[in-house]
Amino acid sequence: MIDDASSRVHARFVRHDSTEENMRLLWSYLEQYGRPLSFYTDKASLFQTAPKVARDITALPRDERDPLPPTQIGRALAELGIVWIAAHSPQAKGRIERSFQTDQDRLVKGLRVARARTLAEANSYLEKEFIPWWNQTLTVVPASADDAHRPLGKEHSLTASLSYVEPRHVSKDYTLRFDGKIWQVAQRDIGAGLRGAVVRVEMRLDGSLAVRFGKRYLSVTECQPRPKVAAGRQRQRAKPAAPRAKSQWMQNFRLTSPAKTVLSTIEA
């Protein structure tokens, strides 16, 4: 990330560009500097949902399209009161694009001199040497002395907002399905309106799961799925007195986890 007013940099190395890693970087930035007015990024799928148009259909003009659902990062920024702005060309993000030239030259050479061979060693050099050098040498005095960053309020929860969020319906037996598993709502949390309601499920960055109904969180525990009875019963026709065959139980459930959707460099 690079601050548009001062060219201050905030960054770290990751193994791959993903929603999860972008959220982790955003978390550290918000804790250190507060909430900026807006983030200016490219149109990568992490930040903008791409419209699906068949090959034989002409896409509608941008101002005539129905609004698409936000991505996980787009939703998180909206919850934190941060405006997302899309850049229509690399030239529009000139400050961050020019910074890449310095990174590809001085940063690469610095990593070589520091003998950084692992991700941890590279991040150590980045945080202790390169970023301090950048912020002391290449930053500029902002045109306005007023800091546009806003503090995080009590209504903002980084833990909740910077999560993978999906809605789920609560079944009649007060269970819900998520991540290929069945989750049971604790009896003490069952209240009026919960059955059949839509709850918010948060898969958080620390790997924990949280379920929110309205303004309160519910306690849930993973439970085993009930076995299914076979559709038909096999009957013996040879002798009338022969006992009927017992119902067949379907017990081999295969639980799978969906692939995690996980900031390329953002210009704040």
Number of C-alpha atoms within 10 A of each C-alpha: 22 20 18 17 16 15 21 19 20 21 19 17 15 14 7 11 14 16 22 22 20 20 23 15 20 22 16 13 16 17 12 11 13 16 21 19 13 16 20 19 25 21 15 12 11 22 22 19 16 14 11 7 10 8 7 6 7 8 13 10 7 8 7 8 10 9 10 10 11 16 19 24 24 17 20 20 22 14 17 19 16 17 14 19 15 15 14 11 11 12 11 14 18 11 15 22 14 11 14 12 11 12 13 10 10 12 19 12 12 17 17 12 9 14 12 15 10 9 12 12 13 20 18 16 18 20 15 10 14 19 18 14 13 14 15 11 10 12 16 13 9 13 8 9 8 7 10 13 13 14 14 16 10 6 8 13 12 18 13 18 21 26 27 23 19 13 14 17 17 19 15 11 10 18 20 22 15 17 12 11 15 17 21 19 20 13 11 8 14 13 8 7 9 18 15 15 16 17 19 16 23 22 21 18 16 8 9 9 16 17 22 16 15 11 6 9 14 18 17 19 12 14 12 10 11 11 12 13 12 11 9 8 12 12 11 12 9 7 7 8 8 10 9 12 10 9 13 14 12 11 11 8 11 7 10 9 9 9 7 10 12 17 22 18 19 19 24 20
